[in-house]
């Protein structure tokens, strides 16, 4: 007879294995369930997915192709600990459930790519805060929620897409993410409560349209970009702050010329200084004073330039 101590040890071992296995749930009704994971070569040949009772060998960097049958279906990745995974891509795969059940805290610092976009996953993005190695995060068109400030410590992030989700929070709290090149927060409740000196020197595409932002929030976004205009290194950066956001303050129009000033522009004797967000938009797109910064393509409520 197996002793109680042995049974406890066996149960603890089983629980440990389960806690180190990636478990996904999907309601995909047709087609193939095709998640991709990346892991070190040391695990090659002994990693597989168990899906609907069938085993599918997993190759690092390649998606499996497993027929979906509809209803609630469970997939478990076996043979590699969560802490060794560097990539998880299961977008458009019919995933359901709370992202906290992925035990993302066990992925630790090695996970660099997470894509669960266009699925039915939900949960608070605060559970992502410990993924310090994350470079690419795609959760667009999901039911996730939470304050974007919880991601302010993910200093390696280059691409963040939380568009069409229930997230909220102040964009200025992300100012320290100096590696950002793409930030998509459109169709969320994101706002911008203060101006900030953007450190996003490599920013290429900044989308915050359709966030119901006030004019003050829109102006803060525009002024923050204008303040940092000389530091952006991408040749053709783009900003979209339009949609159902308020229109920017002032007029998007050229300065009056001939050394004259108006409510949007001040002539200081040598150059024109934009006084309103509208004038800053014009300057970002036109480089009025020939400062030789990279010009922006900007869409705002009321037009584009």
C-alpha positions as CSV (number, residue, x, y, z in Angstrom):
1,X,0.0,0.0,0.0
2,X,1.2,3.5,-0.9
3,X,1.8,5.6,2.2
4,X,0.2,8.9,2.7
5,X,3.6,10.6,2.4
6,X,4.1,9.1,-1.1
7,X,0.6,10.0,-2.2
8,X,1.2,13.5,-1.1
9,X,4.5,13.6,-3.0
10,X,2.8,12.3,-6.1
11,X,0.0,14.8,-5.9
12,X,2.4,17.6,-5.3
13,X,4.4,16.5,-8.4
14,X,1.3,16.4,-10.5
15,X,0.2,19.8,-9.4
16,X,3.7,21.2,-10.1
17,X,3.5,19.7,-13.6
18,X,0.1,21.2,-14.2
19,X,1.2,24.6,-13.0
20,X,4.0,24.5,-15.5
21,X,1.8,23.5,-18.4
22,X,0.2,26.1,-20.7
23,X,-3.5,25.5,-20.9
24,X,-5.8,27.1,-23.5
25,X,-9.5,26.8,-24.0
26,X,-11.2,27.4,-27.3
27,X,-14.7,27.4,-28.7
28,X,-13.5,27.3,-32.3
29,X,-16.3,25.6,-34.3
30,X,-14.6,24.9,-37.6
31,X,-11.2,25.0,-39.2
32,X,-7.9,24.4,-37.5
33,X,-6.8,25.3,-34.0
34,X,-3.3,26.7,-34.7
35,X,-1.3,28.1,-31.8
36,X,2.4,28.8,-32.1
37,X,5.0,28.7,-29.3
38,X,8.7,29.2,-29.4
39,X,11.1,27.5,-27.0
40,X,14.8,26.6,-26.7
41,X,16.3,23.9,-28.8
42,X,17.1,21.8,-25.8
43,X,13.4,20.9,-25.6
44,X,13.0,19.9,-29.3
45,X,11.5,16.5,-29.9
46,X,9.7,16.2,-26.6
47,X,7.1,19.0,-26.8
48,X,3.5,18.4,-27.9
49,X,0.0,19.7,-27.6
50,X,-2.8,17.6,-26.3
51,X,-6.0,18.8,-28.0
52,X,-9.3,16.9,-27.8
53,X,-7.5,13.8,-26.7
54,X,-5.0,13.8,-29.6
55,X,-1.3,14.5,-29.4
56,X,0.3,17.0,-31.9
57,X,4.1,17.4,-31.9
58,X,5.1,21.0,-31.4
59,X,8.0,22.5,-33.3
60,X,9.4,25.8,-32.0
61,X,8.4,28.7,-34.3
62,X,5.7,26.7,-36.1
63,X,2.0,26.6,-35.5
64,X,0.3,23.2,-35.1
65,X,-2.8,22.4,-37.2
66,X,-5.4,20.6,-35.2
67,X,-9.0,20.2,-36.4
68,X,-11.6,22.0,-34.2
69,X,-14.8,20.3,-33.4
70,X,-16.8,23.1,-31.7
71,X,-17.9,23.5,-28.2
72,X,-15.5,24.0,-25.3
73,X,-12.2,22.4,-26.2
74,X,-9.0,22.2,-24.1
75,X,-5.4,22.4,-25.3
76,X,-2.4,21.6,-23.1
77,X,1.2,22.2,-24.0
78,X,3.4,19.5,-22.5
79,X,7.1,19.0,-22.3
80,X,8.4,22.5,-21.8
81,X,8.0,24.7,-18.7
82,X,6.2,28.1,-19.0
83,X,9.4,29.9,-17.9
84,X,11.2,28.7,-21.1
85,X,8.6,30.0,-23.6
86,X,9.6,33.0,-25.6
87,X,6.6,33.3,-28.0
88,X,2.9,32.6,-27.7
89,X,0.7,33.4,-30.7
90,X,-2.9,32.2,-30.6
91,X,-4.8,35.0,-32.2
92,X,-8.1,34.4,-34.1
93,X,-8.2,30.9,-32.6
94,X,-11.5,31.2,-30.7
95,X,-9.8,31.4,-27.3
96,X,-12.0,32.0,-24.3
97,X,-11.2,32.6,-20.6
98,X,-9.4,35.0,-18.3
99,X,-5.8,35.8,-19.1
100,X,-4.9,35.3,-15.5
101,X,-5.6,31.6,-15.9
102,X,-2.6,31.5,-18.3
103,X,-0.4,31.9,-15.2
104,X,1.5,34.6,-17.0
105,X,3.6,35.2,-13.8
106,X,5.3,31.9,-14.5
107,X,6.4,33.0,-18.0
108,X,8.8,35.4,-16.2
109,X,11.2,37.4,-18.3
110,X,11.7,35.3,-21.4
111,X,8.3,35.8,-23.1
112,X,9.0,38.4,-25.8
113,X,5.9,38.0,-28.0
114,X,2.2,37.6,-26.9
115,X,-0.6,37.7,-29.4
116,X,-4.1,36.8,-28.4
117,X,-5.8,39.4,-30.6
118,X,-9.3,38.9,-32.0
119,X,-10.2,36.3,-29.4
120,X,-12.7,36.2,-26.5
121,X,-10.1,36.3,-23.8
122,X,-10.9,38.7,-20.9
123,X,-9.2,39.8,-17.7
124,X,-7.2,42.6,-16.2
125,X,-4.0,43.5,-18.1
126,X,-2.4,44.0,-14.6
127,X,-1.6,40.3,-14.9
128,X,1.0,41.2,-17.6
129,X,3.0,43.5,-15.4
130,X,5.6,40.9,-14.6
131,X,6.5,40.1,-18.3
132,X,9.6,42.2,-18.2
133,X,11.0,40.7,-21.5
134,X,7.9,41.5,-23.5
135,X,8.6,43.2,-26.8
136,X,5.4,42.7,-28.8
137,X,1.9,42.7,-27.2
138,X,-1.2,42.2,-29.2
139,X,-4.6,42.0,-27.4
140,X,-6.7,44.1,-29.8
141,X,-10.4,43.2,-30.2
142,X,-10.6,41.2,-27.0
143,X,-12.5,41.7,-23.8
144,X,-9.4,42.6,-21.6
145,X,-9.7,45.6,-19.3
146,X,-7.6,47.4,-16.7
147,X,-5.4,50.5,-16.4
148,X,-2.7,50.8,-19.1
149,X,-0.4,52.3,-16.4
150,X,0.1,48.7,-15.2
151,X,2.3,48.2,-18.3
152,X,4.5,51.2,-17.6
153,X,7.3,49.0,-16.3
154,X,7.6,46.8,-19.5
155,X,10.6,48.8,-20.7
156,X,11.3,46.5,-23.7
157,X,7.9,47.0,-25.3
158,X,8.2,48.0,-29.0
159,X,4.7,47.2,-30.3
160,X,1.6,47.5,-28.1
161,X,-1.9,47.0,-29.5
162,X,-4.8,47.2,-27.1
163,X,-7.3,48.7,-29.6
164,X,-11.0,47.9,-29.3
165,X,-10.8,46.7,-25.7
166,X,-12.1,47.9,-22.4
167,X,-8.7,49.3,-21.1
168,X,-8.5,52.8,-19.7
169,X,-5.9,55.0,-18.1
170,X,-3.6,57.9,-18.8
171,X,-1.3,57.7,-21.9
172,X,1.2,60.0,-20.2
173,X,2.0,57.1,-17.8
174,X,3.6,55.3,-20.7
175,X,6.0,58.1,-21.5
176,X,9.0,56.1,-20.2
177,X,8.6,53.3,-22.7
178,X,11.4,54.5,-24.9
179,X,11.4,51.5,-27.2
180,X,7.9,52.0,-28.5
181,X,7.5,52.1,-32.2
182,X,3.7,51.3,-32.5
183,X,1.0,52.2,-29.9
184,X,-2.6,51.4,-30.8
185,X,-5.1,52.4,-28.2
186,X,-7.9,53.4,-30.4
187,X,-11.5,52.6,-29.5
188,X,-10.6,52.4,-25.8
189,X,-11.1,54.7,-22.8
190,X,-7.6,55.9,-22.8
191,X,-7.0,59.6,-22.1
192,X,-4.1,62.0,-21.6
193,X,-4.4,64.1,-18.4
194,X,-1.2,66.0,-18.7
195,X,1.5,66.9,-21.2
196,X,4.6,64.7,-21.2
197,X,8.0,64.8,-22.9
198,X,7.7,61.8,-25.2
199,X,10.7,59.5,-25.1
200,X,9.4,57.4,-28.0
201,X,12.1,58.4,-30.4
202,X,11.4,55.5,-32.7
203,X,7.6,56.0,-32.8
204,X,6.1,55.2,-36.2
205,X,2.4,54.8,-35.6
206,X,0.4,56.3,-32.7
207,X,-3.3,55.6,-32.8
208,X,-5.7,57.0,-30.2
209,X,-8.7,57.8,-32.2
210,X,-12.3,57.0,-31.0
211,X,-11.5,57.3,-27.3
212,X,-14.0,60.0,-26.5
213,X,-11.1,62.3,-25.4
214,X,-11.8,65.8,-24.3
215,X,-10.2,68.7,-26.1
216,X,-7.7,69.1,-23.2
217,X,-6.7,65.4,-23.5
218,X,-6.3,65.7,-27.3
219,X,-4.3,68.9,-26.9
220,X,-2.0,67.2,-24.4
221,X,-1.2,64.4,-26.8
222,X,-0.4,66.9,-29.6
223,X,1.6,69.2,-27.4
224,X,3.6,66.3,-26.1
225,X,4.6,65.2,-29.6
226,X,5.4,68.7,-30.6
227,X,7.6,69.3,-27.6
228,X,9.7,66.2,-28.6
229,X,9.5,66.8,-32.4
230,X,13.3,67.1,-32.8
231,X,14.0,63.6,-31.3
232,X,11.8,61.3,-33.5
233,X,14.0,59.3,-35.8
234,X,11.5,57.5,-38.1
235,X,11.1,59.3,-41.4
236,X,7.3,59.3,-41.7
237,X,5.7,59.0,-38.2
238,X,1.9,59.1,-38.0
239,X,-0.6,60.2,-35.3
240,X,-4.4,59.6,-35.3
241,X,-6.2,61.5,-32.6
242,X,-9.5,61.8,-34.5
243,X,-12.7,59.9,-34.7
244,X,-15.1,60.6,-31.8
245,X,-12.4,62.6,-29.8
246,X,-12.9,66.3,-29.4
247,X,-11.4,68.6,-32.1
248,X,-8.0,70.1,-31.1
249,X,-8.0,73.6,-29.8
250,X,-7.3,76.5,-32.2
251,X,-7.1,76.3,-35.9
252,X,-5.1,73.9,-38.1
253,X,-3.8,76.6,-40.4
254,X,-0.6,78.3,-41.6
255,X,0.8,81.3,-39.7
256,X,-0.3,84.7,-41.1
257,X,3.1,85.6,-42.5
258,X,4.8,89.0,-42.9
259,X,5.8,88.9,-39.2
260,X,2.2,89.1,-38.0
261,X,0.8,87.2,-35.1
262,X,-2.7,85.9,-34.3
263,X,-4.5,83.7,-31.8
264,X,-2.7,80.5,-33.1
265,X,0.8,81.9,-33.9
266,X,3.2,84.2,-32.3
267,X,6.0,85.9,-34.3
268,X,8.9,86.3,-31.9
269,X,11.0,88.3,-34.4
270,X,12.8,85.3,-35.9
271,X,10.3,82.4,-36.1
272,X,6.7,81.5,-35.6
273,X,5.7,79.8,-32.3
274,X,2.5,77.8,-32.3
275,X,0.2,78.8,-29.5
276,X,-2.5,76.2,-29.9
277,X,-2.8,72.5,-30.6
278,X,-4.2,73.2,-34.1
279,X,-1.1,75.3,-34.9
280,X,1.2,72.6,-33.5
281,X,-0.5,70.1,-35.9
282,X,0.3,72.4,-38.8
283,X,3.9,72.8,-37.7
284,X,4.4,69.0,-37.1
285,X,3.2,68.4,-40.7
286,X,4.9,71.4,-42.4
287,X,8.0,72.3,-40.3
288,X,7.1,76.0,-40.5
289,X,10.5,77.2,-39.3
290,X,12.6,74.7,-41.3
291,X,13.9,73.0,-38.2
292,X,14.5,69.9,-40.2
293,X,12.6,67.4,-38.0
294,X,10.8,64.4,-39.4
295,X,7.3,65.6,-40.4
296,X,4.2,63.9,-39.1
297,X,1.0,62.7,-40.9
298,X,-1.8,63.6,-38.5
299,X,-5.5,62.8,-38.5
300,X,-7.6,64.8,-36.1
301,X,-11.3,65.4,-35.6
302,X,-12.1,67.8,-38.4
303,X,-9.5,66.8,-40.9
304,X,-6.1,65.4,-41.7
305,X,-2.8,66.8,-42.8
